[in-house]
């Protein structure tokens, strides 16, 4: 498929990844005809303009709104979901599960409109929890999603919608593509308020400690949990490659650079030029003990994998959050 010849709608365009995806498509000259999000336009992380682009504030849990969103389009990228870091996911399971209505209704509308392709953004939270109990991880292969034991709430919703995509292809011929995102981070994302993920939260906490002069940081869990984190530019590129491909089964889309949460803090401290006293909140949400992306299949199928180093991506993320935190002070100085 040549995406430049298609009419693209991005659902969840007011969110972190969706905003970056729309920008990338427009920069490449793709015809994005719809950017849709439940949030009011003034709450979107990024708002873009294009020749035929309509920025729409619609609740896509409603089937009628999905029909409206997909009018006169040929390709849909579904990145719409209620989600956040572990602090949000573990305390809002029902809200996360309700995103199944968005996926289901977008698929129904896409089938009825005769779309050529439907991309769904899944998550590493679909993987069997029994394979993620220790920090000494074996990288997760795509097949490790079964037998099913995903993250409660959010993970079940993602796994269910993956199956819906599969069956809409088998039963109705709708070409679906699925990527399992692993911990995406970068500028123009959530960094405060409870939905932020670990990289942004660590940047904010280090900046707050530096600004306050109280050189302490609280870490959720024991800091030994292992993760891989993918910079947003790799996520956007991988999303396009997978959507363009002929691969019907879900593919991992994540960095294979494994670090502990303590090592993530080390990186941010180094960027900030500071060392902090660490306290560990063992009662806070911390997710699984270990998770990493096995990129064997994406390398085999696409000859590519995410490659931006964590130190490089965290530097850009830290500097952006630093600027955001300075905005109130700058406004006051004026």
C-alpha positions in Angstrom: 0.0 0.0 0.0 1.2 3.5 -0.8 -0.1 5.6 2.0 0.4 8.8 0.0 -2.4 7.7 -2.3 -4.8 7.1 0.6 -7.2 9.2 2.7 -6.2 8.8 6.3 -8.1 9.2 9.6 -6.2 9.1 12.9 -8.3 8.3 15.9 -6.8 9.5 19.2 -5.0 12.3 17.4 -5.3 14.6 20.4 -3.1 12.2 22.4 0.7 11.8 22.6 1.4 9.2 19.9 -1.6 10.3 17.7 -0.3 13.9 17.6 3.1 12.8 16.5 1.7 10.4 13.9 -0.5 13.1 12.3 2.5 15.5 12.1 4.7 12.9 10.5 2.1 12.0 7.9 1.6 15.6 7.0 5.3 16.3 6.8 5.6 13.3 4.3 2.8 14.7 2.2 0.2 12.1 3.1 -3.5 13.2 2.9 -4.8 13.1 6.4 -8.5 13.9 6.2 -9.5 13.3 9.8 -7.9 13.8 13.2 -10.3 12.7 15.9 -10.2 12.7 19.7 -12.7 12.8 22.6 -11.0 15.8 24.2 -11.9 19.3 23.3 -9.5 20.8 20.7 -7.8 23.1 23.2 -6.8 20.0 25.3 -5.0 18.2 22.4 -1.3 17.8 22.8 -0.7 18.8 19.2 -3.1 20.4 16.7 -2.2 20.3 13.0 -3.6 21.8 9.8 -3.7 20.1 6.4 -5.4 20.7 3.0 -8.4 18.6 3.7 -7.8 17.9 7.4 -10.7 18.1 9.8 -9.9 18.2 13.5 -12.9 16.6 15.2 -13.8 16.3 18.9 -15.9 13.1 19.0 -16.5 10.3 21.4 -15.7 7.2 19.3 -17.3 4.8 21.8 -20.5 5.9 19.9 -21.0 4.0 16.6 -22.6 7.0 14.9 -19.6 9.1 15.7 -17.3 6.5 14.2 -19.3 6.6 10.9 -18.9 10.4 11.0 -15.1 10.2 11.7 -14.5 7.8 8.8 -16.5 9.6 6.1 -14.6 9.7 2.8 -11.6 7.9 4.2 -9.7 4.8 3.1 -7.4 4.0 6.0 -7.9 4.3 9.8 -5.2 4.4 12.5 -6.9 3.5 15.8 -4.8 5.0 18.7 -7.8 6.0 20.8 -7.9 4.7 24.3 -8.3 5.7 27.9 -4.9 4.9 29.3 -1.8 6.1 31.2 1.0 4.9 33.4 0.6 2.1 36.0 -0.8 4.6 38.5 -3.7 5.1 36.1 -4.1 1.6 34.7 -4.1 -0.2 38.0 -6.8 2.1 39.5 -9.1 2.6 36.5 -9.7 -1.0 35.1 -13.3 -0.4 34.1 -12.5 2.8 32.3 -9.7 1.1 30.4 -12.0 -1.7 29.5 -14.6 0.7 28.1 -12.1 1.5 25.2 -13.3 -1.8 23.7 -16.3 0.1 22.5 -14.1 2.4 20.5 -12.2 -0.4 18.8 -15.3 -2.4 18.1 -17.3 0.5 16.7 -14.4 1.8 14.6 -14.0 -1.7 13.1 -17.7 -1.9 12.4 -17.7 1.5 10.7 -14.5 0.7 8.8 -16.1 -2.5 7.4 -19.3 -0.8 6.4 -17.4 2.1 4.8 -15.2 -0.4 2.8 -11.9 0.9 4.1 -8.8 -0.6 2.6 -6.9 -0.9 5.9 -7.3 -0.6 9.6 -4.3 -0.2 12.0 -4.8 -0.9 15.7 -2.3 0.2 18.4 -2.1 -2.7 20.9 0.2 -2.9 23.9 2.8 -5.1 25.6 0.2 -5.3 28.4 -1.4 -8.1 26.5 1.4 -10.5 27.4 1.0 -13.4 29.9 1.8 -12.1 33.4 3.4 -15.4 34.4 6.2 -14.6 32.0 6.9 -11.3 33.6 7.4 -12.1 37.3 11.1 -11.5 37.7 13.4 -8.7 36.6 15.6 -11.3 34.9 13.4 -11.4 31.8 13.3 -13.5 28.7 12.3 -11.1 26.0 8.7 -11.5 25.0 7.9 -13.1 21.7 4.6 -12.4 19.9 3.4 -15.9 20.7 3.8 -15.3 24.5 0.4 -13.5 24.6 -1.2 -17.0 24.8 -2.3 -18.7 26.9 -3.9 -15.4 27.9 -3.2 -13.7 31.2 -2.8 -10.0 30.3 -2.7 -7.0 32.5 -6.1 -6.8 34.2 -8.4 -4.2 32.6 -6.2 -2.4 30.0 -4.4 -5.5 28.8 -7.6 -7.5 28.4 -9.2 -4.7 26.3 -6.2 -4.6 24.0 -6.1 -8.4 23.6 -9.8 -8.6 22.9 -9.5 -5.9 20.2 -6.6 -7.7 18.6 -8.9 -10.7 18.2 -11.6 -8.5 16.8 -9.1 -7.2 14.2 -8.2 -10.8 13.3 -11.8 -11.9 12.9 -12.9 -8.8 10.9 -10.2 -9.8 8.4 -11.2 -13.5 8.4 -14.9 -12.9 8.2 -15.2 -9.6 6.3 -11.9 -9.2 4.5 -11.0 -5.9 6.3 -7.2 -5.6 6.1 -6.1 -5.1 9.7 -2.6 -4.5 11.1 -1.7 -4.6 14.8 1.4 -3.3 16.6 2.1 -4.0 20.3 3.7 -0.9 21.6 6.3 -1.2 24.4 6.5 1.9 26.7 6.5 4.8 24.3 8.0 8.1 25.6 9.1 11.5 24.3 8.1 15.2 24.1 4.5 16.4 23.7 3.2 13.8 26.1 1.7 13.6 29.6 4.2 14.4 32.3 2.0 15.2 35.3 -1.5 14.6 36.6 -1.5 10.9 37.2 -1.5 9.5 33.7 2.2 10.0 33.0 4.5 7.0 32.4 7.8 6.3 34.1 10.2 8.2 31.7 8.2 11.4 32.0 7.5 10.9 35.7 11.2 10.5 36.4 12.0 13.7 34.4 9.4 15.7 36.4 10.5 14.3 39.7 14.2 15.0 39.1 13.4 18.5 37.9 11.2 19.1 41.0 13.9 17.9 43.3 16.4 20.1 41.6 14.2 23.2 41.7 13.1 22.7 45.3 16.6 22.0 46.7 15.2 18.9 48.4 17.4 16.4 46.7 15.2 13.4 47.2 13.1 11.2 44.8 10.4 8.6 45.4 10.5 5.5 43.2 7.5 3.2 42.9 8.5 -0.3 43.7 12.1 -1.4 44.6 13.7 0.1 41.4 14.8 -3.3 40.2 11.9 -3.7 37.8 13.2 -4.0 34.2 11.7 -2.4 31.2 12.5 -1.3 27.6 11.4 2.2 26.5 10.8 3.3 22.9 11.3 6.9 21.8 8.4 8.4 19.9 10.2 8.8 16.6 10.9 5.0 16.4 7.2 4.4 17.3 6.0 6.6 14.5 8.3 5.0 12.0 7.4 1.5 13.1 3.7 2.2 13.0 3.9 3.3 9.4 6.1 0.3 8.4 3.7 -2.1 10.0 0.6 -0.4 8.5 2.2 -0.6 5.1 3.2 -4.2 5.4 1.5 -7.4 4.5 1.8 -8.9 8.0 -1.5 -10.0 9.5 -0.4 -11.1 12.9 0.4 -8.6 15.8 4.1 -7.4 15.8 6.1 -6.2 18.8 7.0 -2.5 18.4 9.5 -1.7 21.1 13.2 -1.1 21.9 15.2 -4.1 23.1 17.4 -1.9 25.3 16.6 -3.3 28.7 17.1 -1.2 31.9 16.0 -1.3 35.5 14.0 1.6 36.9 17.0 2.5 39.0 19.1 2.8 35.8 16.4 5.0 34.2 16.8 7.3 37.2 20.6 7.2 36.8 20.2 8.4 33.2 17.9 11.3 34.2 20.2 12.3 37.1 23.1 12.4 34.7 21.2 14.6 32.2 20.2 16.9 35.1 23.7 17.0 36.6 22.5 15.9 40.1 22.4 13.0 42.5 19.4 12.4 44.6 18.6 10.4 47.7 16.2 7.6 46.7 13.2 6.3 48.7 11.2 3.3 47.5 7.4 3.1 47.8 6.8 -0.6 47.8 3.0 -0.1 48.1 2.7 2.0 44.9 1.6 0.6 41.5 4.7 -0.7 39.8 3.4 -3.1 37.1 5.1 -6.4 36.2 8.6 -7.1 37.5 10.2 -7.5 34.1 9.3 -6.9 30.5 11.3 -6.6 27.3 10.6 -6.7 23.5 11.8 -9.6 21.4 12.4 -8.0 18.0 13.2 -11.2 16.1 10.0 -11.2 14.1 10.0 -7.5 13.2 13.6 -7.8 12.0 12.7 -10.8 10.0 9.6 -9.3 8.4 10.6 -5.6 8.0 14.4 -5.6 8.3 14.1 -2.9 11.0 13.7 -2.4 14.7 13.6 0.7 17.0 17.2 1.9 17.5 17.2 5.3 19.2 19.2 4.9 22.4 17.4 5.6 25.7 20.0 8.3 26.8 19.4 10.2 23.6 15.6 10.1 23.8 15.6 10.9 27.5 17.7 14.0 26.9 15.1 15.3 24.5 12.2 14.4 26.8 13.9 16.0 29.8 14.6 19.2 28.0 11.0 19.5 26.7 9.5 18.8 30.2 12.0 21.4 31.7 10.6 24.0 29.2 7.0 23.1 30.1 7.7 23.4 33.8 9.3 26.8 33.2 6.2 28.2 31.4 4.3 29.4 34.6 7.5 31.1 35.8 8.1 32.8 32.4 4.5 34.0 32.4 4.9 35.5 35.9 8.2 37.2 34.8 6.3 39.0 32.1 
